[in-house]
Amino acid sequence: MTVAYPPAPVRAGRPAGAFAAPDAAPDGPHADAERLDARLGDPWSPENPFGFAAGAARDAAQEYPRQAEALLREEGFHLCHLPAALGGNLRSFEDCQILVRVCARRDVNFMPATMFSISALMTVLAAGTEDQHRLVAGWLREGRTIAFGLSEEQAGSDVLANTCRLTGEGTLHGSKWLVGRANTADAAVIVARTSERGAGAFTAVLLGPDELADPRVRGLPPQPTTGMRGIDFADLEFDGLAVPPHAVVGDVGSGLEGALRAQQIVRLMSTAGCLATADTALRTALRFARGHRTGGVPVADTPYGSRELALAATELIATDLAVLVASRQVHLAPGAFGLASSVVKHVATRLTASSATRARAVVGARSVLREGPGGVLDKAVRDNAMVAVIDTSVLGNLRALAMHLPAYAPAFADAAGPGPAADPGRERRLRALFALGERASLPELRAADLDLGVRPKDDVLLGFAAHAGEVAAELLRRGETRAAELVSGVRAALAAVTGSAAEAQRDRARSAKASPEPLDLADRLCLLHTAATAALAWWYHRDGRGLYGAASGDAGWLTAVLALLAALADGRDPRTAAGPDLAPAGRLAAALDGAGLLFTALPVRLGDSRPADTADTADTADTAGEKHAKNEKHEKHAKNEKNPTDDRNEEADPR
């Protein structure tokens, strides 16, 4: 793969958590991520062991990323999800998301190599004692890995059918399926049956190094996987292992509840892998499409290429916003986080899989070659698919979501109404929720406050119900008619979805056991929740610095996101239903790549060499926003002309 510059040199070691400083010290809201990315060097260099080509080579050989694991542990990266009160580096999950993405965009295997303890850690923090908190924190600081065992092959997503059992005599029998790092972990949290019926029939136990070294514990050979190749996914078998009483996490019978509460954070953080792989796929496709011509025209400028890249960018922007806001919500309202956690997991896996696959298609026939962009894109798509199922099943997640919907029907009962009564506490939380990059308003993580209830407490949905009319009116006042129409349409659609869910709840023939309707409604709710998040993000940033390098108050990206999500929620093909609205997102993504920035809302500088076509004239984030605003103004005057992203009448072969 051709690059503009050699990789940045890897500097000597330093204390954990002290990231290497690049030549110009970063000072933005995600400075730690920028420093770490600088140390990891230019990912486009084939000589860089932390670059795209090296990741593709490890994938082909099914090799574990040992060099990256060592460097990241040296930097304290493995403590990015451990609260500071326990000796970790966690300041906010928003920071953690960006930090993980700058690493995982190079090779998503960097996540399981350093972060597979998160499920066990969060289960202990959610349900365990303070002594257990300190114990697992100490293990993590020592560089140990803690595996987590919940799933069983014969039960699948029906965890209530699990059979691995902890007897009254304190012996563990049975097996756990596809445990991450099963054969290389130093400790493990295992959720086992302790009685016969219901969610209270399961207990979590914390097995230390002595227990895992016992001959009555056996790790089976790793199972080959289509993505995350080189990572140890294997079964753990227990044949009468003696479990000491103090190993029980929290109370007997609380294991499944504690694990499910902990999974809310695990689902959130897994989306960093979704976004990282999609970032790499889109960035690779953009560079190919600008540098490769078909019929004398760059692929990026053909009707087909420009539309597909714009659509992939829109899918990425929609996911990014949903994840960033959820990463703040878990701090501000952990007791109301259950809905948002399931929403972002579902949306992130769906939209980023589409974005990555779309980006690969733009590269055409070269996408099947193992060398060059084809190898990078193939790995990104396969790794993305692994992230989708690594901590939850799609079906199980939708089932959990469906339980939330009926309670929100009253908030949207009058589709044209003002929404729920004003709540000063909610308004304060909303302002903090959308203050992206700001840490002062975020309290420390309170994992014990995570809740499985389905009461209507989600600030995004209730806040959108209250503010949708104001948002639409302000967009109209600014001349953003299309965006205003879409905001009103999203509110009406939420009224229809939640109302239908409430009706289905009262009709056995429409229940999840008799009909797919509740799960279909849950799927639509996820898309509309994400649209509400985007609308509120624009609302709370409308007079400040623009997001994604756009000008202050610019609504081009919002129109693209809302058009995409509305089309998907209605079951329409966004290529035709949203095509004319997508171009602004495509231009912003191209400008962010040209300026060397991560595809995220606030500027995060990367160590990438510049694309060949922008190495000398790349826009800064600010000038990119100015050019975008000018383009938007031009488009409004030419609204009736053929849009460059609409290929319904003309299509170019990108190969």
N, C-alpha and C positions, 0 to 999 in steps of 0.2 A: 504494500500500500504506500503510495507516494505521500510525503508530508513536507511541510514547509520548514520545520525546525527540528533539531534533535530533541530527545526528551530532556527534561530538567534533571540535573544530577540529584541522586538520593543523598541527603545529608546524613551526618553522623547522628547517633541516638540522642534522645533528650527525655526528660521526665514525662510520664504518662500525662496526657491531656495538654501538653505544650506543643501545639502544632507548629510546623516549620514555617518561617516567614518568607514570602517571596520577595523579590527585589523592591516592589512597592507595597508596603504593609497595608493589607485590607483594613477598612474601617467601617464597612457597612453592617447591616443587621445580621448577616451571616458570614462574618469575617473568619470564623473558625473553619467553615466549609471551604472558603476560598484558600486559606492557608494550606489545608490538607490537600486540596486538589493540586495546588502548586507543587507540593512535595511529590505527589504521585506522577507528575510530569505529563508531557504531551501524549494523550491516548492514541493519536494518529501515527505515532512513530512505531515502526515495526520492531525497533530495538528495545522499546520500553516494556519491561516485564509486567507493568500495570496498565498496558494499553489494549486496544481492541484486538489487534492481531495476536497478541500473546494469549488473550482470553479465548479466542477462537481455536488456537492451537491446543491449549489445555483441554478445551471441550472435546476436540477430536480425539485426544489421547486419554480422555476421562481422568485427568490429573487434578489433584487437590491443589488449591492456590496457597502453598506453604509460604512462599516468600511474601505474599501480600498479607497473610495472617500475621506473620512475625512483625512486619512493619506497622500494621494497624494496631496490634497489641502494644507495641512500643509507644505508639502515639496516644494510647488510652481510648481508642475508638470503641473497644469492646465494652467500655463503661458508659457509652453515650446514653443508654437507656436506664442506667442505675441512678436513682435519686441522689442528689448531692449530700443529703443528710446521712446517707449510708456510705459515703466515700466515692460516689460516682460523679459523672460529668453532666448529668441531665439537668438542663436549665428549663427547657420547654420541649415538648414533642414537635413543635414547629421547627425549632433549631435541629432537633434530632433527624427529622424527615430530610431536611436539605443536606445535612452532613452525610446521611446514608446514601442519598441519591448521587452525590458527586463521586462516591466510591463505587456503588453498584452499577452505575452507567458503564463503567469499564468492564465489569464482570460481575453479574449478580451473585456469583458464588462467594464473593467477599462477604455477603450477608450471613449465610449459614456458617461460614468459617469463623465468624466473630460474634454473631448475635443469636444463635440458636438456643441460648439460655433464656431468652425473653419470656417464653411461655411458662417455664418453671418458675422463674423469678416473679412474674406478675401473679401467678397462682399463690405463691407464698405471701407476697405483699398484700393480696386481696383477702386472704383467709387465715394466714398463719399468725404465730405469736411474734412479739418483738425479738425474742431470742432467735427464732427461726429467720426473721428478717436479717439480723446481724450475721447469722451463720452463712446464708447464701450470698450475702454481700461480700463477706470475707473470701469465700471461694472465688467469686468473680474477680475480685481485686487481685487474687493470686494467679489469675489467668486460667482458672478451671472452667470446664464446660458442664452445664447441667441439662441433661436431656429431659424430655417430657413425653409421657405415654398416656394417651387417652383412647385413641381409635383402636378398633379390633376388626380384623378382616371380615369375619362373618357377619358383623353387625353393620358395617358401613357407617352411614350418617345417623343411624338409630342408636345413639349411645346408651339408651335405656336397655338395649338388648345385650350390652357387654357382659362377659362372663368371667373375666379375670377377677379372682376373689382373694380377699384378705380374711382369713378365718378368725373365729373367736380366740383361737390359740395364738394368733399373731403370725401366721405363716402365709406367704404369698404364693398363689398358684395361677398359672395361665400365661397368656402372651399379649403383647402389644404390637401393633402393626405399623410398619414404615416409620419407625422412630428416627428422627433426625439426629445424626451423630451417635447412633446407638452403640457402635463399637469403639468410639473414641471419647465418649463422655466420661467425666470423673464422678458424676453424681446424677440423680434422676428424681423427678417427681412423677409418681405413678398414681392414676386414679383407678381404684379397685372396688369391686362390689363387697359390701359388708352386711347387706340384708337383701330381702327379696324384691321389694316393689317400690316404684316411685323414684323421684329425683333424690330423695334422702337416703337412697340405698347405696350410695357410693361415698368413699372416703379417700382423700389424697394422702399419700405417704411420701416422705422425703428420704430417699436412699442416698447415703454418703459413699465415699470411696471404698470403705470397708465392705459395705453391703454389695456394691457392684463387683467387687473382686471375689465374692463368694462363689464357689463352684456351682451353687444352685441357681446362679444367674447365667444365662447363655445368650450371647448375641449371635444371631444367624448371619450368614454372608449378606453383604449389601445387595439390594435388588437394583438391577439396571433401570434407569429412568430416561425419559426422552429429553428432559431439561435438567439443569443443575448437575450435569454429569461430573463425576468425581467426588460428589458429596455422599457421605455414608447414610443411606436410608435403609434401615434393616429392622427386623423383628427382634424384640427382647422376650425371652422365655424365662419364667420363674417356676422352679420346681421345689416348693416348700421352703422358700427363703424366710428365715426368721427376721421379723421386723420389730424393732424395739418400740415400746409404747410412745416414747418421746418423738418418734419419727412421724406420728400422725400430724398432718397440717391442719391446725385449727381444731374443730370438733369432729368426732365421728359422725358420718352422715352428711357432712357439709362439703365433701370433695367435689361433686359435680357442679354445685352452685358456684363454688370458688373458682373452679376452672373456667366455667362459662363467663363469669364476670371478668376474669383475667383475659379471656380471648377477645374482649372488646378492644383492648389495647394492642394485642397481637395482630388482630385484623387491621387496625389502623396502620401499624408500622409495616405490615407486609405490603401495603400499597406503595411504599417507597420503591420496592422492587418492580412493581407494575410501571410506575412512572419512569424509573431509571432505564428499563429496557425500551420503553416507547421513546424516550429522549434519544437514546442511541440510534434507534431505527429511523426516526425522523431526521436526525442530524446527518446520518449516512445518506439517506435518500435525497435530502436537499443538496448536499455537495455533489452527488452524482448527477442530479437533474440540472444543476446549473452548469456543470462542466461537460455534459454529454449532449450532442445535438442529434435531432432527427429532422430530416427535410430542411437542414440548414438552420433550424431553430432550437435553442436550448430546450430540453424536455420540460424544464420548469416553466417555460413560457407557452407551451402548447395548451390548448383547451383542456385536454385530459390531464396532463401533468399538473397544471396549476390548480385545477379543481381538487384532485386527489391529495396534493400536498396541503392545500388549504383545509380540507376536511380532516386530515390526520392532525393538523395543528389545532383545529377547533376541538377535536376529541381530547387532545392533550391538555389544552387550557381548561376545559370544563372539569377534567379530573383533578388537575393541579389545585384549582380553587376549592373544590370540595374537600380535598385532603388537608390543605393548609388550614381551613376554617375548623374542620373536625379536630385537627391537632391542637388547636387552642381551646376548643370546647371541652375536651377531656379534663383540662385544668380548671375551667370556669364552672362547669356543671357536671361533675362525674356521675352524679345520680341520675342524670337525664341523658347519658351518653349512649345508651344501648341502641337507640334508633339510628343515630348518626354513624355509629361504628359499622352497623350492618349495611347502611346506605353506601358509605364510601367504599367498602369492600366490593359490593356488587357493581357499582358504577365503575370503579377503577379497573376491575378485571375485564369488564365488558368493553369499555371505551378504549383502554390502552391496547387490548388485544386487537381491536379493529384498527387502531392507529398504526400499530407495528406491522400488521399484515398488509395494510394499505401502502405503507412506506416501502415494504419489500416488493409489492407489485409494481411500483413506479420504476424500479430498477430493471424490470423486465427479465430477459433471458439470463442476464448476469447474476440474478439472485440465486440461481441454482449452482453457481460455481463456489467451491469451498475456499478459494483464495479471493482476496480483495473484499469488496462490499458484500458479496454474496454470503461469505462465511460469517461476517459480523451480523448481518440481518437474520440469517438462519438461526444463529444462537439466540439472538434477542427475542425472536418469536417463540422459540421452544421454551426458553427460560420464563418468558412471560406466562405461558400456559401453566407452568409448574406453580408459579406464585398464586394462580387462581384457586388452587385446591390444597395448598400446603397447610392451611390452618383451619379450613372450614369447607363444607360442601356447598355448592351453589344452591341445591335444593334445601338443605338445612337452614341456610341463611335466609332464603325467601320465606320459609315457614315462620321463622322468627319475626321477620319484617311484617308478615301478614297480620300478626297478632296486634301490632301497634295501630293499624290504620283506622279501625272504627272509632277510636277515641278522639280522633281529630276532626270528625265530621262536623260537630257543632261550630268549630272555629271557621269553617269554610261554608257553612250552611247557606248563607246569602252570598252568591257568587259576585254580586256587585256591591255588597255591603262594606262597612268599615272594618270588619274583622273583630277580633276579641278586644275587650276593654283594655285601655292603656295600663301598663304595668311598669312602674318606675324601675323596679328591680330588673325586669327583663330588658328595658332599654339600656340600662347601665351595662348589662352583660353583652348585649348586642354590640355596643360601641367597643367594648374590649375584645369581643369575638372577632370583629373585622378590622382591628388595629394591627394589621399584618406587620410582622417584624418587631413589634413592641413587646418587651418582656415584663415591664414593671407591673402591669395589671394582671399578670398570670400568677395565681397562687401555686405553691408546690403541689405535686401530684398527691392525691388522696385515693390510693387504690382501694382502700377498704370501703369507700363510699360508692364504688361502682355498683349499679343496681340492675336487676333483670326485669323490673316492673314495666308495664305498658301504659302507664298513665300519660296523658298528653302534656309533656313537659319540654319538648324539643324547641329551643329558642329560635331556630331557623324557620321552622314551619309556622310557629305562632307569630314570630316577628314579621314574616312575609305576609301572613294573613292581615296583620295590622297595617303594614306599610305599602302594600302593593299599589293601592290607589294613588298614594303620594308619589311613588316611584314612577308610575306611568304618567302622571300629570307633569312631573318635572322633565321627563324625557320629551313629552310633547312640547313643553315650553321651550326646550332647546332645539326643537326641530327634528328630533329623532322619532319620527312617526312609527317606523317599522318596529323599533325596539319597544315603544310604548304599547303597540298592539300585541306584541309577543308577551310582555309582562302581564297584561290583562288576560290573555289566553291561558297563561300558566296558572293564574289564580282560578279561573273557571275550571280548568282541567283538574286541579287539586280538589275543588268542590265535588266534581263528578266522581273522582276516584275514591275519596274518603266516604262520600255518600253511598256509593255502590258497596263499599266494604261493610258499612254499617248495615245495609239491607241484607247482604249475604250472610252476615253473622246471625240473622234471625231466620234464615231459611236453610234447612238441612240439605236440601238438594243443591245448594250453592256452597256448601262447606268444602274445605280442603280435602276431605275424605271422599267427596262425591264429585268434585268439579275442580278443574285447574284454575277457575276464576280468581280465587284469593291470591294465588301465586302470581298470576298475570297482573293483578292490581298492585301487588307489592313491587313487581318489576317497574311498572309505570310510576309508582310513587318515588322510586329511587331516582328516576330521570327528572321528575318534576321537583323533587327536593334539591337536586343539583342545580336546576334552573333557578329556583328560589335563592339558593346560595349566591349564584352569579349576580342576580339582580340586586341583592342586598350588598354585595361587595362593591358594585358600581355606586350604589346609593351612599354608602359610608365613605367612599373615596372620590365622590363626584367633584369636589372642589380642592382636592389635594393632588399629590403626585400621581400621574397616571400609572396604571398597572401594565405590565408586559411591555414597557417602553413606550406606551401610547401617550398622547398628550393628555393633560388634565381634563377630566370630564368626557373624554372620547368614549363613544358608545359602540364603536365598530366591532370590537371584540365581543361585547355583550350581545349585540345583534346576532353575530355568528353563533355563539354558544346557545342562545335561546332558540334560534331557528333549528339548530341540530337537535337539541333535546326535545323540542316540541314535536318535530317530525318523528323521532324515534318513539316517543310516548304515544303518538297516534298510529304507530305501525306503518309509517310511510318511509320510503327510501330517501335518506337525506341527500343523496347525490342529485336528485331532481327536486325534492321538496324544499331543500334549504340551499341549493347550489348558488343562487345569486347573492346570498347573504354571507358567504363564507370567506370571500377574498380578503377582508381585513385581517383575519387571523393568520392566513397564509403569509401575508406581507410582514406581520409582526414576528412570526417565527423565523423567517428568512433574515430579518434585521437582527434578531437576538443572536442567531448563529454567526452572522457576519461580525457582530460586536464582541463575540467570545463570551456570551452569557448563557447560563442555564435556562432551560425553558420553564420559567417559573415567574410568579407575579412581581417579585422585587428583584433588583439586579444582583446576580451572583456571578462573579467573574471566574472564568475557567482558564485552565492552563493549556488549552488547545491551540495548535497552530492554526492560523487563519485559513479559510478556504481560498483556493488559488485565485478565484475571481474577485475576492474582496480583500486580499492581503494588503493592498496599498491604499484602498479607499473605503475601508469598512466604516459603517456608521457607528457613532456612539449611541447609547440608549436614548439620549435626549434628541439627537438629530434624527434618529429613526422615528421617534414619536412625532417630530415636526413633519417629516416626509409623509408619515402615515396620515396625519391630519389633513395635509394638502390633498392626498389621494382620496380621502373620504369626501372632501368638499367637491372634488371633480366628479366623483361617482354620483353624488346627489344631483348634479346638473345633467348627468348622462344616464339617468335611471332607466330610461326606456331603451337604451342601446343594448346590444348583445353584451352580456357579462363575460369577461375572459375566462371565468372558471366554469362556464356552462358549456358542456360538450355534447348537448343533446343533438346538435345538428352537425357537429364536426368532431372528429376524434383523431388523435395522432398516436402512433405506436411508439412507446417510449424505448423500445429496444434499439 
